[in-house]
C-alpha cells in the first residue's frame, strides 16, 4: 500500500449540459490535460461517472494522482481549463491504494 491523491471532480458553478463552442473547447483542454498528466506519469487512473445530466452538483469523474504533496496536485489541476473555468470543482483527498496500480493502455 502507498499514498496517492483521489480527486473527485464535482460539477462546478459554470457547468451546464449544453454543447457550445466554449464547452467543446474546455472539454478538449480537459482531455489534453488528462493526457499530459498521464504522460508525466502523474495520473494513475481517471474516468467519468454515470450521473444524471440535470444534477448540477454531481461528481462527474475521478482522478487518482501520484504526487508528492497537495501542492503538486494543485499545480497539475491548474493546467485543466475546465477546472479553471469552473465547469468542474475538484475535491482532493489523500488516498491509500496498492503500489503500482495501472491500467492497460497507460501512457508509456
ChimeraX attribute file (.defattr): number of C-alpha atoms within 10 A of each C-alpha:
attribute: neighborCount
match mode: 1-to-1
recipient: residues
	/A:1	9
	/A:2	10
	/A:3	16
	/A:4	24
	/A:5	22
	/A:6	22
	/A:7	21
	/A:8	21
	/A:9	23
	/A:10	21
	/A:11	22
	/A:12	20
	/A:13	13
	/A:14	13
	/A:15	17
	/A:16	15
	/A:17	10
	/A:18	10
	/A:19	9
	/A:20	10
	/A:21	9
	/A:22	10
	/A:23	17
	/A:24	12
	/A:25	12
	/A:26	19
	/A:27	17
	/A:28	15
	/A:29	17
	/A:30	20
	/A:31	14
	/A:32	15
	/A:33	20
	/A:34	22
	/A:35	15
	/A:36	17
	/A:37	19
	/A:38	18
	/A:39	13
	/A:40	11
	/A:41	15
	/A:42	19
	/A:43	25
	/A:44	20
	/A:45	17
	/A:46	15
	/A:47	12
	/A:48	12
	/A:49	11
	/A:50	10
	/A:51	12
	/A:52	9
	/A:53	11
	/A:54	9
	/A:55	12
	/A:56	18
	/A:57	14
	/A:58	18
	/A:59	20
	/A:60	21
	/A:61	18
	/A:62	19
	/A:63	19
	/A:64	22
	/A:65	25
	/A:66	20
	/A:67	17
	/A:68	12
	/A:69	12
	/A:70	14
	/A:71	10
	/A:72	14
	/A:73	20
	/A:74	13
	/A:75	10
	/A:76	18
	/A:77	20
	/A:78	13
	/A:79	17
	/A:80	21
	/A:81	20
	/A:82	25
	/A:83	21
	/A:84	14
	/A:85	15
	/A:86	15
	/A:87	21
	/A:88	25
	/A:89	23
	/A:90	21
	/A:91	12
	/A:92	18
	/A:93	12
	/A:94	14
	/A:95	14
	/A:96	11
	/A:97	13
	/A:98	10
	/A:99	10
	/A:100	9
	/A:101	10
	/A:102	12
	/A:103	9
	/A:104	5
	/A:105	6
	/A:106	13
	/A:107	15
	/A:108	7
